[in-house]
Amino acid sequence: MISIIDLKKAKMQALKEHDADKQSVLGVLIAGYQKTEIDKKVKGEEMTDADMVSLLNKVLKELEDEKKMYVDGNRLDEAASIDKQMLIIKSYLPLMMSEEEITKIIEGLSDKSIKSVMAEFKTKYAGKVDMGLVSKVARSFQK
């Protein structure tokens, strides 16, 4: 998974390349990482890969909302900049599990209740799976 060191190196490279979009989004990620890390330390916990994926998804969602406002305001140049930033974030996200992989895992579980399946994926596969897709696949086993 990506570390704070990787983010800082990438930001330095963006500075050298005069890439304002990349500098901006990496600055947001670094600040978010540091805030999350401090919050975790206060609780006596360590930063995990799942925390990093959660941060990436949170920033991605914020950018999607921001892009919508620019598109609604007919500021397409700003929307294009947001698109570039979103691509940068997506490059750091791990590949998500496919529906077939999720189905195989659920088939192997002894308890296929929605509650049990969701708990299994939340604990073992956090950050590697779209929980909405897990819910959809788990419901197909309830019929």
C-alpha positions as CSV (number, residue, x, y, z in Angstrom):
1,M,0.0,0.0,0.0
2,I,1.0,3.6,-0.4
3,S,2.8,5.3,2.4
4,I,3.2,8.9,3.5
5,I,6.8,8.8,2.1
6,D,5.5,7.7,-1.3
7,L,3.0,10.6,-1.3
8,K,5.7,13.1,-0.3
9,K,8.0,11.8,-3.1
10,A,5.3,12.1,-5.6
11,K,4.5,15.6,-4.5
12,M,8.2,16.6,-4.9
13,Q,8.2,15.1,-8.4
14,A,5.0,17.1,-9.2
15,L,6.7,20.3,-8.0
16,K,9.7,19.6,-10.3
17,E,7.3,19.0,-13.2
18,H,5.2,22.1,-12.4
19,D,2.1,19.9,-12.3
20,A,-0.4,22.0,-10.2
21,D,-3.2,19.5,-10.3
22,K,-1.0,16.7,-9.0
23,Q,0.6,19.0,-6.3
24,S,-2.9,20.0,-5.1
25,V,-4.4,16.6,-4.8
26,L,-1.3,15.1,-3.2
27,G,-1.2,18.0,-0.7
28,V,-4.8,17.1,0.3
29,L,-3.9,13.4,0.6
30,I,-0.8,14.1,2.7
31,A,-2.8,16.4,5.0
32,G,-5.6,13.8,5.3
33,Y,-3.1,11.0,6.0
34,Q,-1.4,13.0,8.7
35,K,-4.7,13.9,10.3
36,T,-5.9,10.3,10.2
37,E,-2.6,9.1,11.6
38,I,-2.8,11.5,14.5
39,D,-6.4,10.5,15.3
40,K,-5.3,6.8,15.3
41,K,-2.4,7.5,17.6
42,V,-4.6,9.2,20.1
43,K,-6.8,6.1,20.2
44,G,-3.6,3.9,20.5
45,E,-4.1,2.4,17.0
46,E,-1.9,2.2,13.9
47,M,-2.7,3.5,10.5
48,T,-3.8,0.6,8.3
49,D,-4.1,0.0,4.5
50,A,-7.9,0.1,5.0
51,D,-7.6,3.6,6.5
52,M,-5.6,4.7,3.5
53,V,-8.1,3.3,1.1
54,S,-10.9,5.0,3.1
55,L,-9.0,8.3,2.9
56,L,-8.5,7.9,-0.9
57,N,-12.2,7.1,-1.4
58,K,-13.2,10.1,0.8
59,V,-11.1,12.5,-1.2
60,L,-12.4,11.0,-4.5
61,K,-16.0,11.5,-3.3
62,E,-15.2,15.1,-2.4
63,L,-13.7,15.7,-5.8
64,E,-16.7,14.2,-7.5
65,D,-19.0,16.6,-5.7
66,E,-16.7,19.5,-6.5
67,K,-16.7,18.5,-10.2
68,K,-20.5,18.4,-10.3
69,M,-20.6,22.0,-9.0
70,Y,-18.1,23.1,-11.7
71,V,-20.1,21.4,-14.4
72,D,-23.4,22.9,-13.2
73,G,-21.7,26.3,-13.2
74,N,-20.4,25.7,-16.8
75,R,-16.8,26.0,-15.6
76,L,-15.5,23.1,-17.8
77,D,-11.8,24.0,-17.4
78,E,-12.1,23.5,-13.7
79,A,-14.0,20.3,-14.2
80,A,-11.2,19.0,-16.4
81,S,-8.7,19.8,-13.7
82,I,-10.8,17.8,-11.2
83,D,-10.9,14.9,-13.6
84,K,-7.1,14.9,-13.7
85,Q,-7.0,14.9,-9.9
86,M,-9.5,12.0,-9.7
87,L,-7.3,10.0,-12.1
88,I,-4.3,10.6,-9.8
89,I,-6.2,9.3,-6.8
90,K,-7.6,6.3,-8.7
91,S,-4.0,5.3,-9.6
92,Y,-3.3,4.9,-5.8
93,L,-6.4,2.7,-5.1
94,P,-6.0,-1.0,-5.1
95,L,-7.9,-3.1,-7.6
96,M,-11.3,-4.0,-6.3
97,M,-12.5,-7.6,-6.1
98,S,-14.8,-8.7,-9.0
99,E,-18.3,-10.0,-8.6
100,E,-17.1,-13.5,-9.4
101,E,-14.4,-13.3,-6.6
102,I,-17.0,-12.1,-4.1
103,T,-19.4,-14.9,-5.1
104,K,-16.7,-17.6,-4.6
105,I,-15.9,-16.3,-1.2
106,I,-19.6,-16.2,-0.2
107,E,-20.1,-19.7,-1.5
108,G,-17.3,-20.8,0.8
109,L,-18.9,-19.3,3.9
110,S,-21.0,-21.6,6.3
111,D,-23.3,-18.7,7.3
112,K,-24.6,-16.9,4.2
113,S,-26.8,-14.4,6.1
114,I,-26.4,-10.8,5.0
115,K,-25.2,-9.8,8.4
116,S,-22.5,-12.5,8.5
117,V,-21.4,-11.9,4.9
118,M,-21.1,-8.2,5.4
119,A,-19.1,-8.7,8.7
120,E,-16.8,-11.1,6.9
121,F,-16.0,-8.7,4.1
122,K,-15.7,-5.7,6.3
123,T,-13.1,-7.4,8.5
124,K,-11.1,-9.4,6.0
125,Y,-11.4,-7.5,2.7
126,A,-11.8,-3.8,3.8
127,G,-10.5,-1.5,1.1
128,K,-10.3,-4.3,-1.5
129,V,-14.0,-4.6,-2.2
130,D,-17.0,-2.5,-2.9
131,M,-19.4,-3.2,0.0
132,G,-22.4,-2.2,-2.2
133,L,-21.5,-5.0,-4.6
134,V,-21.0,-7.4,-1.7
135,S,-24.5,-6.5,-0.4
136,K,-25.9,-7.1,-3.9
137,V,-24.2,-10.5,-4.3
138,A,-25.1,-11.5,-0.7
139,R,-28.8,-10.8,-1.4
140,S,-28.7,-13.1,-4.4
141,F,-27.9,-15.9,-1.9
142,Q,-31.0,-15.1,0.2
143,K,-33.5,-16.3,-2.5
